[in-house]
Amino acid sequence: MSERLPPLQSLYYFHLAAKLGSFKLAAKSLFVTAAAVSQQIRQLENSLGVELFVRQHRKVTLTLEGQLLYQHTENGFSQLQQGVRQINQDPRPNQLSISTLPSFAQHWLVPRIGDFRIQNQNQELTIEPTNQLVDFQSSNIDLCIRYGQGNYPNITSIHLMDELIYPVCHPLYQQQHGIYQLSDLPKADLIEDTWPDLDWSKWLENVELTASKPTLQYDGSHFVLEGALSVQGVALAKHSLALRYIQEGKLVRIGQIAQKANYSYYLCAPSGYFRREKIEKFRQWIFNQVKEFGTATKFDGVILNLE
């Protein structure tokens, strides 16, 4: 007899029929016809060269060969099911590790995360601020929040929220340099992020204005925002990061125009991770936070697409 295994499908059909003692019940469990089950088992018997069932009018019983094979399929499919469960099982159900951009962590996520902790008091939480993409295979990171176009290889990306971009500065800088409207920007020191869609020249071109080149460039939106808070000039800032400082009076918005960024925020992880209970709880929580943020802080100006 050949050492080659019979098709897995026929073995599984046999396994269910033997376990339930009925081709009809096995067919119902598999959402196929009893004839399809019978055909698969007949092919298995022909492949093995033995009868596996004694077929009776209303039921089937196992032959000695069928009993022997069933013992092994019971062990085999049990092991397979255990392996599948282990793949999907969360190795650290009480510890949630999130990787995100330093700017988003500092100015948006951390000020709100206390609410998540109150709702999930038994959940240990680690937030890892980094601009580097995560290798999920070699790290303990459960979830990433990324700013981009959501097209990361071998990763599932769920859209979280869009972003607006507009000029802001410290009230003291505004008074010292007379920066009250967009036409005053040529008098200002311009602070710019090196991120591609935070480009002053593109932003100004889109509103049909010209100004001097940026005098300060920082690699990171949190540094750009800190520069504005430190009275260094007018920053091209993200709405999600700047809004609370505007509401607190620490920053002022220049003009009534914002431009929609080409990038958005995404929740990113291997697809199986999103079935983990702790990630589903965080996903629901952060989407509620985004909804509240959008409802409570609807932008009261003109929004253009950043070209």
C-alpha positions, 0 to 999 in steps of 0.5 A: 500500500502506498505511504501517501496519505489520502486527501484531508477532506475525505479523512475529515468527512470520515471523521465526522461521520464516524463521530456522529454515527451518521452520514446525514448528520455529518452532511448537516454539520458540513453544509453539504449533502449526504451523497457528498459525504458518502462519495468522499468516504467511498473514495477513502475506502477505495484508496485504503482498500478496506470497508470503513463502515457497515452501512445499514438502513438508518445508521452506519457503524464502524468496521474494525478497520474504521474503528482503528482509523477513527482513533487516529483521526480523533487524535490527529484532528484534535492536535490540528485544532489545538495548533490553530487555537494556539496560533490565534491565542493571545500569549499575553492577554492582560498586557497591551503594547502599542507602538505609535508616532511620538507626536501622536502619543504625546499630544493626542493619545496619552492625554486620553489614555486614562479613560481607557485605563479606568474602563480596563483596570486589569489591563497592563498598558505599554505605549512605545513612541517610535517612527520605526515600523514594527516587525510583529514577528520579532517583538511583543507589540500588539498594535501600531497606530501609523500615519500614512496611506495604510498600504503596509505589506502583510499588515491589515490597516484599519482607517482611524481618522483623517488629518487637517493641517494649518498654521499656528503660533504662540500668542506672544509671537503673534503680537511681537510680529503682527501675524494675524492673517495668512497675508502676514506670513511673509513676516514670520519665521516658518517652522516645518516638519520634514514629513512630506505632506507638511510642506510649507511651499505646497500649503502656501501654493494651495492658498495662492500665497508666497512667503519666505522659506522655512527658517526651522525644520524639525524631524517630527511633528512633536518638535514642530509643535514644541517650536511654536509653543516656545515662541520660535515662529509659525508652525505648520501643524496637525489639527489633532495635535494642536487643537488642545493647545489652541483651546488652552490659549497656548497657541493661536490659529492663523487664518481660517483655512485648513488643508486635508492631509494626504495621509491618515491615521491607521490601526495596523497589525496582522489580521489575526491580532484584531480577533484578540479581545484586548485589541478589540476593546482598545479598537472600540475605545479609540474609535469612540475617542475619535468620534468624540474628538470630531464631534466636539471640535468640528473645524470652523473654517474652510477645508481644502485638499492638499495637492 
